Amino acid sequence: MKTNSKSKETPIRDFIKNNFKHFNSAVVVEAADGWIRLLDNGGKMMLTMAGAMSTGELGISLAEMIRQNKIHAITTTGANLEEDIFNLVAHNHYERIPGYRHLTSEAEVSLRDRGMNRVTDTCIPEEEAMRRIEKQVLKLWQKADKEGKSFFPFEFMYQLVEAGEISKHHEIDPKNSWVLAAHEKKIPIYTPGWEDSTLGNIFVANILKKNIGRFNVVRSGLEQMAHLIQWYREHSSKPIGFFQIGGGISGDFPICVVPLINQD
């Protein structure tokens, strides 16, 4: 943003402090200042994300924050984890439906028949996004199954990135993928309720089809909780912040850690 007088760029921080004075907007300033103080004191930040923020392209800002060491662990829905990768490889095939609230049942069926999976006003293309990633992740699941190994959902996403197969399909600037940034920084991504995601559904389907032999190829939410407790203990000599976007299980999951340690 530029000022009227000298056409100088005004930092976002200055803009917010000058304009966000009251009500919920003032809370934004307080939260941002608290985040800065936490990091200045050597603390770590846990970010939680609900819903489908990745389809809304939150990665444009989030990835840079991760690269700048402003976020040290993430708890999120399984949808956010996978949809960042879907967007990475299929962005040009997404469709926006501005009048989605007024879609007729016939229009909804038409979208389905074209393989367009709607998330409010945005449609994710099934073939270019979901099936493209499914083919690669299934190989990783089967490899782990054959070798008797188990990994967390985010570790399979990191393996997917490392395999390099999807890089030829990138349709956005990789710097705007928060999962790629998290992989670069090797931070943990916890996904409680991962089975309630597209890839979670696909994993169960492949178990039923006998393409995968063990459910524990993907480590459970209970194991994720134990891993999160370990992460908390390793870093709790300094303050740990908690920044929540949206509600639901992604926000509830890390809240349990301290009472679990102290009470249970």
Secondary structure, DSSP 8 states (H G I E B T S, - for coil): -B-TTT--B--HHHHHHHH--SHHHHHHHHHHHHHHHHHHTT-EEEEEE-TTTTTTTTHHHHHHHHHTT---EEEE-HHHHHHHHHHHHHGGG-EE-TTGGG--HHHHHHHHHTTEEEETTEEEEIIIIIIHHHHHHHHHHHHHHHHT--B-HHHHHHHHHHH-GGGGG--S-GGG-HHHHHHHHT--EE-TTTTSSHHHHHHHHHHHTTSS--GGGB--HHHHHHHHHHHHHHHTTS-EEEEEES-SHHHHHHHTHHHHHHH-
